[in-house]
Amino acid sequence: MRRLVLLAALLSVSLPSCAMAAEAQAGSEGLRPLAIAGQGGRHDFQVEIADDNAERLRGLQGRETLPRGQGMLFIYEGCRRVSFWMKDTPVSLDIAFLDRNGDILDIAAGTEPYSLAGIGPDRDVFAVLEVGAGELAARDISAGDRVLYPALEGPACE
């Protein structure tokens, strides 16, 4: 009986860490290639895709780090006004707001971790790209550059 109790205690400690390792691995396996083209050249990224409400609500909250060259692409069903916040997000981000054809309409650079302030442009967007703070400027990426990803091939938002 005592061995069963010890085994149960060991499993309760090791199972959560196995689950976290599996979740981390699943996240890296879920990365998709994305590129940004503009005057600064072509820049390649690997992104997670958030294309349903649950994924968009979770976003990058709780992430302690975001590796260079990685991010998250939020894709909506249509053009709309969006507002992001940094609640429960411990890393600073660059947030690019995109048209349906992938054009970068606006960038919020170096967002404040844990802030509840709304972040977003005063116009409709189709998608939003989040990467680590300073990464867009370091690659000379600015408004007017184009994000190249298959879901971003429609007409501009009106």
Order of alpha helices (4+ residues) and beta strands (2+ residues): alpha-beta-beta-alpha-beta-beta-beta-beta-alpha-beta
